[in-house]
Amino acid sequence: LGDHPQLLVSPNRRHHHAWRMARRAEDGCIVVDKRTNNIDKVDKIYVQYGNHAWFLVIVRDPRDQLVSLLETDRHQEVPRSEEFWHYWFGKYRRLFQSDTTARLQANRNLVLVRYEDLVADPVALKRQFLTWIGCSLESQSLTVQYNTVVPEIANGANVTEDWKAHQTREVHDQSAGRWRSVDDPEHLRLIQHYRELPQVQELMQNFGYRDEVMPLEQRDCFLHAA
């Protein structure tokens, strides 16, 4: 989503760095800070920068998130046990119960996107994203290809991001629904533990995550989360 001439992607640092970049940027440029741990800082960022900051929250099927975690030794702050489900629920539930979030949504300054919709139709969703954020719709940017691969991350020299995201220059859907192919009994038990947690299951269903990923009622892929 950040691959566009008007967008500058901030390095993986604290959000203050992105603000400093924005202060120095040319007119018409927008700085994108894509650190996932900003999901816990929406209130703080809004207090500091107000409507200068817009928030795009990408949610992925948590069952696939857990599969990815079980395959890596990175992100050790995220549990690989039954506690994963409490961790996931807490992150998203806190975000959408926030008074700040309600104000941002009312002003259309916060939207939610499902990863599965992004990879199913990346061109359509990117068009909506660029329109929302106020960028020009250039035909060369509305493709499934992108040019933001960082070789130093792909070869492991820089570990600030997941190397897998820098192995390709094209959006693909091969990481969607991977949980259905898990055959390790213990991993399968962990993945299906959400079925024993009614609140977690309810939030997943609100996002359309059931045994099959359900179509959303609002078909522009952007959600106003309840």
C-alpha positions as CSV (number, residue, x, y, z in Angstrom):
1,L,0.0,0.0,0.0
2,G,2.9,2.4,0.6
3,D,4.3,2.0,-2.9
4,H,3.3,5.4,-4.4
5,P,5.2,8.5,-5.4
6,Q,3.3,10.7,-2.9
7,L,4.0,8.3,0.0
8,L,7.2,8.1,2.1
9,V,7.6,5.0,4.2
10,S,9.2,5.7,7.6
11,P,11.9,3.5,8.9
12,N,11.0,1.0,11.6
13,R,11.4,3.5,14.5
14,R,9.2,5.3,17.0
15,H,6.3,7.3,15.6
16,H,8.0,10.5,16.5
17,H,10.4,9.9,13.7
18,A,7.6,9.7,11.2
19,W,6.3,13.0,12.4
20,R,9.7,14.6,11.9
21,M,9.9,13.2,8.4
22,A,6.4,14.7,7.7
23,R,7.6,18.1,8.9
24,R,10.5,18.0,6.4
25,A,8.6,16.4,3.5
26,E,7.7,18.2,0.3
27,D,4.1,19.6,-0.1
28,G,1.8,16.8,-1.1
29,C,3.8,14.0,0.4
30,I,2.4,11.8,3.1
31,V,4.5,9.8,5.6
32,V,3.5,6.2,6.3
33,D,4.5,4.7,9.6
34,K,3.7,1.0,9.3
35,R,4.8,-0.4,12.7
36,T,2.3,-2.9,13.9
37,N,2.8,-2.0,17.6
38,N,1.2,1.4,16.9
39,I,-2.1,-0.4,17.4
40,D,-1.5,0.1,21.2
41,K,-0.6,3.8,20.7
42,V,-3.6,5.2,18.9
43,D,-4.8,7.2,21.9
44,K,-1.3,8.6,22.5
45,I,-0.7,9.5,18.8
46,Y,-4.1,11.2,18.5
47,V,-3.4,13.3,21.6
48,Q,-0.1,14.4,20.2
49,Y,-1.0,14.9,16.5
50,G,-4.8,15.1,16.3
51,N,-6.3,14.8,12.8
52,H,-2.8,15.0,11.2
53,A,-2.6,11.3,11.9
54,W,-4.9,8.8,10.1
55,F,-5.0,5.1,11.0
56,L,-5.3,2.1,8.8
57,V,-5.7,-1.1,10.9
58,I,-5.1,-4.3,9.0
59,V,-6.5,-7.4,10.6
60,R,-5.6,-10.9,9.6
61,D,-7.2,-14.2,10.4
62,P,-5.7,-14.9,13.8
63,R,-5.6,-18.6,13.0
64,D,-3.1,-17.8,10.2
65,Q,-1.2,-15.4,12.5
66,L,-0.7,-18.3,15.0
67,V,0.5,-20.6,12.2
68,S,3.1,-18.0,11.3
69,L,4.2,-17.5,14.9
70,L,4.7,-21.2,15.4
71,E,7.1,-21.2,12.5
72,T,9.4,-18.4,13.7
73,D,11.5,-17.5,16.7
74,R,10.8,-13.8,16.2
75,H,8.1,-11.7,18.0
76,Q,8.7,-13.6,21.3
77,E,6.5,-11.1,23.1
78,V,3.5,-12.8,21.4
79,P,2.5,-16.1,23.1
80,R,2.6,-19.4,21.3
81,S,0.2,-21.0,23.7
82,E,-3.5,-20.8,24.5
83,E,-2.7,-17.3,25.8
84,F,-2.3,-16.2,22.2
85,W,-6.1,-15.9,22.0
86,H,-6.4,-13.6,25.0
87,Y,-3.5,-11.5,23.6
88,W,-5.2,-11.2,20.2
89,F,-8.6,-10.4,21.7
90,G,-7.1,-7.8,24.0
91,K,-5.4,-5.9,21.2
92,Y,-8.4,-5.5,19.0
93,R,-11.0,-5.2,21.7
94,R,-9.2,-2.4,23.4
95,L,-8.7,-0.6,20.1
96,F,-12.4,-0.6,19.2
97,Q,-13.7,0.2,22.7
98,S,-11.7,3.4,22.8
99,D,-13.4,6.8,22.8
100,T,-10.5,8.0,20.5
101,T,-11.3,5.3,18.0
102,A,-15.0,6.4,18.0
103,R,-14.0,10.0,17.2
104,L,-11.5,8.9,14.5
105,Q,-14.1,6.7,12.8
106,A,-16.7,9.4,12.9
107,N,-14.3,11.6,11.0
108,R,-13.3,8.7,8.7
109,N,-9.7,9.0,10.0
110,L,-9.6,5.3,11.1
111,V,-10.5,2.4,8.9
112,L,-10.1,-1.4,9.2
113,V,-9.0,-3.6,6.3
114,R,-8.9,-7.4,6.3
115,Y,-5.7,-8.9,4.9
116,E,-7.7,-11.5,3.1
117,D,-9.6,-8.8,1.1
118,L,-6.3,-7.1,0.3
119,V,-4.7,-10.2,-1.3
120,A,-8.0,-11.2,-3.0
121,D,-8.2,-8.0,-4.9
122,P,-5.1,-5.8,-4.3
123,V,-5.8,-3.4,-7.1
124,A,-9.3,-2.5,-6.0
125,L,-8.3,-2.1,-2.4
126,K,-5.3,0.0,-3.2
127,R,-7.5,2.3,-5.3
128,Q,-9.8,2.7,-2.2
129,F,-6.8,3.3,0.0
130,L,-5.3,6.0,-2.2
131,T,-8.6,7.7,-2.5
132,W,-9.1,7.6,1.3
133,I,-5.7,9.0,2.0
134,G,-5.9,11.7,-0.7
135,C,-3.3,10.5,-3.2
136,S,-3.5,10.6,-7.0
137,L,-4.7,7.5,-8.8
138,E,-1.8,6.7,-11.1
139,S,-2.2,3.7,-13.3
140,Q,1.3,2.5,-12.7
141,S,0.7,2.2,-9.0
142,L,-2.5,0.2,-9.3
143,T,-0.9,-3.2,-9.9
144,V,-0.1,-6.3,-7.9
145,Q,3.6,-5.5,-8.2
146,Y,5.5,-3.3,-5.8
147,N,9.0,-1.9,-5.5
148,T,9.5,-1.6,-1.7
149,V,11.5,-4.8,-1.2
150,V,14.5,-4.1,1.0
151,P,17.4,-6.4,0.0
152,E,19.1,-6.0,3.4
153,I,16.0,-7.4,5.1
154,A,15.5,-10.2,2.5
155,N,19.1,-11.5,3.0
156,G,18.9,-11.2,6.8
157,A,21.4,-8.4,7.2
158,N,18.7,-6.1,8.6
159,V,16.3,-7.8,11.0
160,T,13.9,-4.9,11.6
161,E,11.1,-6.6,9.7
162,D,10.0,-10.1,8.7
163,W,12.3,-11.3,5.9
164,K,9.5,-13.2,4.2
165,A,7.7,-10.0,3.3
166,H,10.8,-9.0,1.3
167,Q,11.1,-12.1,-0.8
168,T,8.7,-11.1,-3.6
169,R,7.7,-8.0,-5.5
170,E,4.1,-9.1,-6.1
171,V,1.0,-9.4,-3.8
172,H,-0.1,-13.0,-3.5
173,D,-2.8,-14.9,-1.5
174,Q,-0.7,-18.0,-0.6
175,S,-0.6,-17.0,3.1
176,A,-4.4,-16.8,3.4
177,G,-6.1,-19.8,4.9
178,R,-2.9,-21.7,5.8
179,W,-4.4,-22.9,9.1
180,R,-6.6,-25.3,7.2
181,S,-3.5,-27.3,6.2
182,V,-2.0,-27.8,9.7
183,D,-1.7,-31.5,10.6
184,D,0.4,-31.3,13.8
185,P,-2.1,-32.3,16.5
186,E,-0.7,-29.9,19.2
187,H,-0.7,-27.0,16.8
188,L,-4.2,-27.9,15.6
189,R,-5.4,-27.9,19.2
190,L,-3.9,-24.4,19.8
191,I,-5.3,-23.0,16.6
192,Q,-8.8,-24.3,17.4
193,H,-8.8,-23.2,21.1
194,Y,-10.7,-20.0,20.2
195,R,-13.8,-22.2,19.9
196,E,-13.7,-22.5,23.7
197,L,-13.7,-18.7,24.2
198,P,-17.1,-17.2,23.4
199,Q,-15.9,-13.5,23.4
200,V,-13.0,-14.3,21.1
201,Q,-15.2,-16.3,18.7
202,E,-17.7,-13.4,18.6
203,L,-15.0,-10.9,17.7
204,M,-13.7,-13.2,15.0
205,Q,-17.1,-13.6,13.6
206,N,-17.6,-9.8,13.5
207,F,-14.5,-9.7,11.3
208,G,-16.0,-12.5,9.1
209,Y,-13.6,-15.2,10.4
210,R,-15.6,-18.4,10.7
211,D,-14.8,-21.8,9.3
212,E,-14.7,-20.0,5.9
213,V,-13.8,-16.4,5.7
214,M,-17.2,-14.8,5.1
215,P,-18.0,-11.9,2.7
216,L,-18.4,-8.6,4.5
217,E,-21.7,-6.7,4.3
218,Q,-19.8,-3.5,3.3
219,R,-18.2,-4.6,0.1
220,D,-15.8,-1.7,-0.3
221,C,-13.5,-3.7,2.0
222,F,-13.2,-0.8,4.5
223,L,-15.0,-1.4,7.7
224,H,-16.4,0.9,10.4
225,A,-15.8,-1.6,13.2
226,A,-18.6,-1.8,15.8
